[in-house]
Amino acid sequence: LSKAVSAIVKVDNSNTSTPNFDIIRTDEKLNRIVVKKTAKLHILFKRFLRVGIANREIVECDISRITQHLVILLESFCFQLAFLDNFDIKGSKQLVANYLESLRLVDSHHFVVS
C-alpha cells in the first residue's frame, strides 16, 4: 500500500518543480496507521488462535505463521475490494472459512500445521 501511495506521489510531482509535501505527509501518516492497525490485528488473531488451541477446538499450529496468513488474506481482500470491480465477496469469505476449517481439531487432514 505504501509503495502504491508513493507511486502516486511520484506521478503527482512529475508536472511540478517542487514536490507536493501534503501528499508525502499523507503517505507517511497512512503508513503509520496501517502498521498500527495491522499490529492490533496480529495480536487479536494470535489471541483467538491461542484460545482455540487451549480449548482443543483447533490443532496445535504455528500461531505466528497462521496469523501472517490471515493478515495476508485480509490485505489481499482489502486491495481487491478497493481496486477491482469484479471482486467476489462471497468467494473471499468462503476462502477464509475453508482455511479456518482446515485448522479444526476434529479434521483428519490439515493444510497448515506447525
Secondary structure, DSSP 8 states (H G I E B T S, - for coil): -HHHHHHHHHHHHTTSSS--HHHHHHHHHHHHHHHHHHHHHHHHHHHHHHHHHHTTSB----HHHHHHHHHHHHHHHHHHHHH-TT--HHHHHHHHHHHHHTTBTT-S--SS--
